Amino acid sequence: MSFNTGRIGIIGSGSWATAIAKMLFENIDSVNWYFRKKETIELFKLYQHNPRYLQEAEFDTDKINFCNDINKLAKNSEILVLAVPSAFLPVLFKKLKIDISDKIIFSGIKGIVSEENLLIVEYLNKYFDVPVDSVGVIAGPCHAEEVALEQLSYLTIACQNESKATAFSKLINSNYISASTSDDIWGTEYASVLKNIMAIAGGIVYGLRYGDNFQAVLASNAIQEIKRFVDTVHPITRDIKSSAYLGDLLVTLYSKFSRNRMFGVMIGKGYSVKSAQLDMNMIAEGYFASKSIYEINQKYQVDMPICNAVYQILYEKATAKKEIKKLTALLS
């Protein structure tokens, strides 16, 4: 299978959307690209780079069909790539008047639609009749900042339709991007959500001045917790040690580029949730995911001490120091 490379639309204007655009331009000549604000488009054209994110990544703007009308972009694109915070997706898609049920959609969103605690694939299928095998997930481990610097990065493209996953992986492969494929869309999407919660936990313990020894214990318990959850909600054979699961967890837990870890560090140092969010000026998906996973797990009752600790700190006003102290007794 091959895609019409002249009909790819990117939805999102942040760092991950910019990194995806850079990857695609290694192999295709043009993209349709949605920006919410016209002034951002004008600044992008003026400076030849995204004015707010990944400014070191330069673009030939003559090859970008800029758009701030979501319906126009959807109409002119056969493949949609989603790279907006999960909390913003329902607001944006309420503006859609175009039928997107025949589109192929790849999601770079690492979150849950929290109104109903739906994965992106579930949301698209339920409200827009997009077949499950027409939805793919762009999984890590990969930070946008390293893509901009053309540092070697690895991605996993997960889709139940193997030919679609393979076709998209070819569009982003380059000398600095290695993209493999998987059919585990449910596991990779849930793992992408859960690793953000784990990264907040890692940031909190760092902010509380726990050392490398405990952070290593936290990481080893975190991947076990992710495995318990994804194996319960979608029981198939999967190798939790592969890059899409363990690799993505580790880079999000430890990287200086991890906004979820940064958010956790601020909480550990005594910031309130609101003040940390304001200071960051970026969305930490793990904040919203923590509540969603907690609610979803009321049904499954998986043992999830790390996720529960983060939920208690972020939503139940538990003291970070006391909650992490309790957590230390539950890990091994």
N, C-alpha and C positions, 0 to 999 in steps of 0.2 A: 504494500500500500504506500502511496505517496500523497502528500498534501499539496494544495494550491498555495504556493508560498507567497503569492501576491495578495492573499486574503486572510492574513493573520492579524487579529486585533488584541492589543494589550489593554487591560482595564486596571488602572492604578498609576500613581505618579510618584510613589515612594522609592526607597532604595532597592527593594527587591524587584519591583517593576522595571527599574532602570537597569539592574543587572541582567534581567531576563532579555530586555531589548538588546543589550550589548552582546549577549550570547547568540541571539537570533541573527544579528547582523554579521556574524562570522560566516553565515551560510545563505542568507537571503538578501534581496535587494531593497525591500521596503516593508514597512509595517504600518498598520493603523494603530493610533495610540490615543487613548482617552485620558484627558486631564479635566478635573472638575473646574478649575479656574482658568479663564481666558488669559489673565495676566501672567500666569505661570508659563503658558504656551508662548507668549510674546517674549518673555525673558529667556526661555529655552532657545528660541530662534535667534535671539540677539547674541547669546553667549556660546551657543553650540554645545551646551551641556545642561543637565537638569540644574536649575538654580538653587535647589534646596538639598539635593541628595547626590552623593557620588560625583562630585564636581570634576574629579579627575578623569571620569569617563566621557570622552568627547564623541560627538555624533555628527554625521553629515545630515543636517536637518532637511535637506532636499529629498531625502529618502523616507522621511517620516510624514505620514498623513495625520496631522494633529486634529483632534476633535474634542469638543466639550459637550457633545450630544450623545448620550449613551445609545439612543435608538439609531442614529446615523451610523455609529460604529458597528453595532450589531448587524445592521442591514448590509454593510459593506464587507463583513468578515465571515468566513466559514469556520474559522478556528478562533476561539476566544481563550485568552490567557488571563486568569484572574490573579491579581496581586494587590488586593486592598485588605485592610484589617477586617476581620470577620464581623465586627460590630457594625461596620459601615455597609456591608453588602446588602442587607434587606432594604435599607434606606435608598441605596442607589438603584437596586433592581425593581423597586416600586415604580420607578419612572419608565420601566420597559413597556413598550407597546408592541414591540416586534416579537414574533414567535421565534424562540430560540431552541425549540425541541429538536430541530434538525442540525444543530451546531455540534461540533466537537469541542469540548471544553477541558482545559487543563488548569488545575488550581494550584497556585503557589501560596494559598492561604493556610497558615498554620494555626487555625482556630476553629471554634464551633459557633454556629449561629445560635446565640444563647437564648433567644426568645422561646425556642422549643428544644434546645439542646440537640440540634441536628448537625451531623457532619456536612461538609459542603456538597458531597455527592448526594446525600439524602435530601438536602434542601433543594438542589437543582431538579432532582427527580420528582419530588413531591409537588413543588409549586410551578415548575416550568416544563414538566414532562420530558426532561432530557433523559434518554435511556442510560442506565448505569454503565453500560459498556461504551458509552460515548463521553464518559468523564474520566479524566486522569488526574493523578496527583504528582506534583513536582516535589520530591523529598530530598533532604540533604544527605550528608553533611556539607553545607555550603553557606558561607556568609557573603552577602552582596559586596562588602568592602574588598574581599579578596578577589572576587570576579573582576571588579573595577581595576585592580592592580595586575590582572592576568596571572594570578598565582594558581597553581594546579589545584583544581577542585573536582569533587565527585558528586554526581547527582543520581538519584534513582527515579525513573519515570514509572509510576504504577498505574495500570489500567487493566480491567478484565479482558479487554480486547488487545491481544499481544501485538497485532500489526499496527494499531494506532500508537501504542507505547513505543514501538520500535521506530515508527516514522517520525514521531516527535523527538525522540532521543537523537536521531540523525541531524535534526535541525539545530540542536544546541551543542553537539559535539565539536570540539576544536582542539588545538594543541594545548590548551589549558583547561578544557572541560572534558571530563570522562563521564558519560551518561550510560547507565545500565538500565535494565527494565525489570519489572515485577508485575505479577497479577494480583498482589495482595493490596488492593486499594483500601480496604477497611483497616487492616493492620498498620499500614504505613501512615494513613491519615490520623488514626488515633495515636500512634506513636509520636507523630509530629506535634500533636496537641499536648500529650503528656510530658514530653521532654521540656517544654516551656515551663510547666509547673515545677519540674525537678530543678530547672535552672534557677528559678526564683528561690527554691530551698537552698541551692548551692550558694547563691548570693547572700542569703540571710545568714548562713553559718559563717561565711567569710566576713560579713559585716560585724558579726558577734565575736570575731577573732579566733574562731576554731582553726586548727592547723591543717596541713596537707593530709595528715593521717586520717583525720575524721572525714575530710572531703572525699578521700578515696573510698572509705566505707560507705559514705552517702551515695557515691556513684555506683558502686557494686550493688547496693540495695535498690537503687533507682531502676536499673535495668531489669532486675527481678520483679519489681512492682509493675513495670510496664508490661512485661511478659505475662504476668498473672492476669492483668486486665484484658489485654488484646486476645489472649487465648480463651478467655471466658466469653467475651462479647462476639468473637469471630473465630471459632476453633478450627484452624487449619494447620497444616505443617508449615512452619516458618523457622528460619534461623535468626534468632533474636540478636546474634552476634554480628550480623551483617551491617553494612554501612548505613542503610536506611533506618535502622533502629539504634544499635549501640553507637555507631559513628555519629549520628545526628545528636544523640543525647550528649556525648562527650564534648563535642564542639560547642554546644549550647551551654553546657555546664561551666566550661573553663575559659571560653574565648573572651577577650577584651571587647569584641564586637557584639557580644550577646546583650541585647537590651533587656531580656528577662533576668539575666544574672545581675545586670546593673540595677534594675528595679529592686531585686532582692537585697543587694548590698545596701541600698539606701534604707530599706525597711529594717535591716539588721542594725544599722547605725542609728536608728531611732526616728527616722522620718515617718510621718503618717502616710497612709496610702495616697491621700489626695495631694499632699505636698510632693511626694515622690513622682507622681504622674505629671504634675505641673512642671517640675524641674527638668524632667527628661524630655518633654516636648515630643515624645514618640510613644507609640502604642506598645505596651508589653502584653502580648496575647495571653500569656500565662495567667494574668490577673482574671480575665473573664473565664478562661478555661477552668480555673480552679473551682469556681462555683458550678459550672456545667458538669464537670466530672464528678464532683461531690453528689450532685443531684442524680446523675445517671447511675451512680454506684449504689444509690438507695435500692435499686432494683436488683443489682447483681451481688452486692455484699462481698466484693473482693477485698482482701486485706490490703489496705493502701495507707500505711502510716505516714509516709512522706507527704502524699497529696492531702491527707486529712490535716496534718500539721499546718501546711500552707493555707488551707481553707480557714482553719481556726484563726490564724494570724491576720489574714486579709479581710475576713468577713465577720468573724465573731469577736473581734477586738481582743483576742488572746495576746498576751505579752510574748514577743518573739523569744526572749531569753528563756522564759519558763516553758514555752511550747517546744522549743528545740531541746531543752534539757530532758523533757519527757520523751522526746523522740529518740535521744541517744540510748535510752534503756530498751528500746524496741528493735534496734538494729544490731546486726552481728557481722 
